[in-house]
Amino acid sequence: MKKIVKKIKNFKYRIFFDENISENIFFKNYLDNISKTFVIITSKNIKEKISIKIFNLLQKINKKVLFIEIEDDETNKNLKTAEHIYKQMLENNFLKDTYIISIGGGVISDISGFVASTYMRGIGYIIIPTTYLAASDAAIGGKNSLDCDIGKNMIGTIYHPKAVFIDFDNFKFLKENEIKYGGSEIFKIALVNNKKLFKKILQSKDISKEILIESIKSKLKIIKKDQNDKNFRKILNFGHTIAHAIEKESNYKISHAKAVYLGIFIESYISYKKKLLSFKNYLKISTYLRDNDLLDNISTMNIDNLIIHISLDKKNVFENILLSLLKKIGKSVYNVRIDKKFIKNCLTRCLEVK
Ligand SMILES: NC(=O)c1ccc[n+]([C@@H]2O[C@H](COP(=O)([O-])OP(=O)(O)OC[C@H]3O[C@@H](n4cnc5c(N)ncnc54)[C@H](O)[C@@H]3O)[C@@H](O)[C@H]2O)c1
């Protein structure tokens, strides 16, 4: 099994890659050694094709396993779902030595990470991400979050998984849209910190293994500099203030992956209008997004409502809207203070011309 190991403070990040991991001896031994009891958190969509194989493997090596299936659309990424999981684990007598195995996209890994970090004050967990977005981003870096009525990702912790196992076979079950938009976080990572990766993306039609691995390495490098999101890691928020507002305003009908492309488009425009990014670079980004048909039509969205969501973003400080923006392709800045009126003008322009 190929692996990336990155030491971040006193913690070693371990990310393994292979095909068909449920048949892999290393994977089997890994699970055999870490615990006697496991809880698999997964969803209906992936249960039969993916998760059941891991369940069977755990049974074969005589582990106590509980299978918890949840609805994995964004509207269920909340405390109610977390409570449902805690309850099942408690009722079935799962104690502190339990390991959670998260099998799914970013919704499943966010919920699983949150539950792992809070159940009995914290238990071990591993992630098997099954979407490109989760493999490139949600599973990497230890952030987890739940949504609440007020906004997206408002509740959460930073709690690292003991390991991440990426099985390339799992991506073959993805629907067309999950593949089409699944590279949005990779595109973001390239824009904020890796110009070479940006060039590779422009030259490639798909999300290749090489692109995925390069993107993970880039993210780990950023996290190594600022594990707790106090300063440099904030560059990863590029595109996200607008993306989260769009998701919320659409009542989560627009997926996170799609919204991130829109957020990148609008925040690139803001970067250009703030005289941080050149027009040439803004054009390079917007042309890629248009040519690949990655911008959903949101021209009817209510801009005043978007501004309300943006004003409630958790990255703001003392009512100041703070954005992470681009200076160049591969270079970014964080904590840029932006006036509400300025954002409103940019939003109006972007929604018109898109
Ligand atoms: N914690 C972080 O650092 C972080 C980073 C980025 C995104 N996120 C979060 O991740 C979530 C988005 O994740 P996502 O894009 O993976 O979406 P998702 O988890 O909603 O999954 C998208 C859909 O694909 C299905 N699916 C997943 N794997 C599949 C497979 N292999 N085959 C077929 N169908 C499959 C799911 O059942 C779901 O219907 C958002 O909630 C976002 O906030 C978190």
Ligand as a Chemical Component Dictionary entry (heavy atoms), coordinates in Angstrom:
data_LIG
# 
_chem_comp.id                   LIG 
_chem_comp.type                 NON-POLYMER 
_chem_comp.pdbx_formal_charge   0 
_chem_comp.three_letter_code    LIG 
# 
loop_
_chem_comp_atom.comp_id 
_chem_comp_atom.atom_id 
_chem_comp_atom.alt_atom_id 
_chem_comp_atom.type_symbol 
_chem_comp_atom.charge 
_chem_comp_atom.model_Cartn_x 
_chem_comp_atom.model_Cartn_y 
_chem_comp_atom.model_Cartn_z 
_chem_comp_atom.pdbx_ordinal 
LIG N1  N1  N 0  -13.874 18.974 7.393  1  
LIG C1  C1  C 0  -13.333 19.558 6.342  2  
LIG O1  O1  O 0  -12.171 19.977 6.358  3  
LIG C2  C2  C 0  -14.152 19.699 5.091  4  
LIG C3  C3  C 0  -13.542 20.123 3.916  5  
LIG C4  C4  C 0  -14.321 20.197 2.765  6  
LIG C5  C5  C 0  -15.663 19.861 2.803  7  
LIG N2  N2  N 1  -16.222 19.452 3.973  8  
LIG C6  C6  C 0  -17.636 19.082 4.019  9  
LIG O2  O2  O 0  -17.828 17.959 3.165  10 
LIG C7  C7  C 0  -19.183 17.948 2.706  11 
LIG C8  C8  C 0  -19.218 17.686 1.218  12 
LIG O3  O3  O 0  -18.615 16.445 0.967  13 
LIG P1  P1  P 0  -18.843 15.640 -0.399 14 
LIG O4  O4  O 0  -18.650 16.539 -1.546 15 
LIG O5  O5  O -1 -18.051 14.409 -0.281 16 
LIG O6  O6  O 0  -20.394 15.374 -0.396 17 
LIG P2  P2  P 0  -21.334 14.310 0.351  18 
LIG O7  O7  O 0  -20.701 13.731 1.538  19 
LIG O8  O8  O 0  -22.619 15.019 0.507  20 
LIG O9  O9  O 0  -21.496 13.176 -0.767 21 
LIG C9  C9  C 0  -22.121 13.484 -1.973 22 
LIG C10 C10 C 0  -23.051 12.348 -2.417 23 
LIG O10 O10 O 0  -22.273 11.281 -2.955 24 
LIG C11 C11 C 0  -22.654 10.038 -2.370 25 
LIG N3  N3  N 0  -21.456 9.202  -2.389 26 
LIG C12 C12 C 0  -20.368 9.312  -1.604 27 
LIG N4  N4  N 0  -19.436 8.442  -2.013 28 
LIG C13 C13 C 0  -19.954 7.758  -3.058 29 
LIG C14 C14 C 0  -19.448 6.746  -3.920 30 
LIG N5  N5  N 0  -18.212 6.296  -3.830 31 
LIG N6  N6  N 0  -20.262 6.283  -4.895 32 
LIG C15 C15 C 0  -21.515 6.784  -5.055 33 
LIG N7  N7  N 0  -22.031 7.756  -4.290 34 
LIG C16 C16 C 0  -21.250 8.250  -3.298 35 
LIG C17 C17 C 0  -23.161 10.412 -1.013 36 
LIG O11 O11 O 0  -24.038 9.414  -0.527 37 
LIG C18 C18 C 0  -23.874 11.735 -1.310 38 
LIG O12 O12 O 0  -25.155 11.499 -1.809 39 
LIG C19 C19 C 0  -19.783 19.281 3.103  40 
LIG O13 O13 O 0  -20.589 19.118 4.231  41 
LIG C20 C20 C 0  -18.567 20.127 3.459  42 
LIG O14 O14 O 0  -18.866 21.137 4.372  43 
LIG C21 C21 C 0  -15.493 19.358 5.102  44 
# 
loop_
_chem_comp_bond.comp_id 
_chem_comp_bond.atom_id_1 
_chem_comp_bond.atom_id_2 
_chem_comp_bond.value_order 
_chem_comp_bond.pdbx_ordinal 
LIG N1  C1  SING 1  
LIG C1  O1  DOUB 2  
LIG C1  C2  SING 3  
LIG C2  C3  SING 4  
LIG C2  C21 DOUB 5  
LIG C3  C4  DOUB 6  
LIG C4  C5  SING 7  
LIG C5  N2  DOUB 8  
LIG N2  C6  SING 9  
LIG N2  C21 SING 10 
LIG C6  O2  SING 11 
LIG C6  C20 SING 12 
LIG O2  C7  SING 13 
LIG C7  C8  SING 14 
LIG C7  C19 SING 15 
LIG C8  O3  SING 16 
LIG O3  P1  SING 17 
LIG P1  O4  DOUB 18 
LIG P1  O5  SING 19 
LIG P1  O6  SING 20 
LIG O6  P2  SING 21 
LIG P2  O7  DOUB 22 
LIG P2  O8  SING 23 
LIG P2  O9  SING 24 
LIG O9  C9  SING 25 
LIG C9  C10 SING 26 
LIG C10 O10 SING 27 
LIG C10 C18 SING 28 
LIG O10 C11 SING 29 
LIG C11 N3  SING 30 
LIG C11 C17 SING 31 
LIG N3  C12 SING 32 
LIG N3  C16 SING 33 
LIG C12 N4  DOUB 34 
LIG N4  C13 SING 35 
LIG C13 C14 SING 36 
LIG C13 C16 DOUB 37 
LIG C14 N5  SING 38 
LIG C14 N6  DOUB 39 
LIG N6  C15 SING 40 
LIG C15 N7  DOUB 41 
LIG N7  C16 SING 42 
LIG C17 O11 SING 43 
LIG C17 C18 SING 44 
LIG C18 O12 SING 45 
LIG C19 O13 SING 46 
LIG C19 C20 SING 47 
LIG C20 O14 SING 48 
# 
